Amino acid sequence: MKKRCVVFGGGGFIGSHLTEALVNTNYEVAVFARGSNKDISNLSKVIDKITFIKGDIQNISLIKKFVKRDDIIFDFISSSLP
């Protein structure tokens, strides 16, 4: 059984490169991101190989729905707002 990784902010520059590396290393990958056109563009090489979860990090019920106890979590969420 493949280990699953969840990459928060996986559509950004760093997160998308990590996502590609994880997919190429044969991990099951879920990306949690806002779903902007830039997110989709950054993930274009692997979008058909991942689970893409469009959402807001403040939506705790959505996170609880998709994150499982044994998942490996990477957090690359950032904001330009203080």
N, C-alpha and C positions, 0 to 999 in steps of 0.2 A: 504494500500500500504506500502510495506517494505521500510524503509530508506536504501539508498545505501551508503556504505563506500568504498572509494578508498584508498588502502594502498600502498604508494610509498615505494619501498624497502621491500615489503611484503614477499619476498622469503628468507630474512635473518633470523637470529636467533630470534631477538625480533619481527620483523614484522610477521613472520610465526606463532608465538604463539598468537599475537594479532588477526591475521586472523582467526585462529581456534576458539578463544573466540568469535569473532564477528559472525562467522557462527553458532556456538552453541547457540548464543543468538538470532538467527533468523534474522540477518541482511543480506541483499544482499551485497555481497562483490566482488569488483574488485581489483586485485593485479597488480600493475605496477612494473615490475622487468626486469632485464637483460635476464632472461631465462636460466641461467646456470643449469647444472645438480644438483648443490647444492640447488638452488632455488626450483626446482621441487621436490627434495628429501625432503626438509623441509616442503613442502606443501602436501605431499603424502596423508595425512589423509583427506584433504578437496579439493583436486585439481578438483574433479568432481562436487563440489558444488560452485565453484567460477568462475568468469571470469578472465582469466589470460591474461594480456597484456604484451607482450614482447617488450621492447623498451628502448630507452636512454632518460634520463631526459632532455637532451638538445634538444630533438625533440619536439619543442613547438606545431607544427601542430598535432602530434600524441596525445599529452596531450589534446589539445583543442577538438579533435575528441571524446575522451572517457570520459572526466570529464564534468559532468553536473553541473549546477548552484546550485542545492540543495544537492549535494553530501557532505558527511562528509569526510574530507581529513586527513589522517595520513601520516606523512613524516618520514620514517626511512632510507632514502638513506644516505649512507656514502661512503667514499672513503679513501683509504690509501695514495692517492696522495695529496700533499699540494695544 
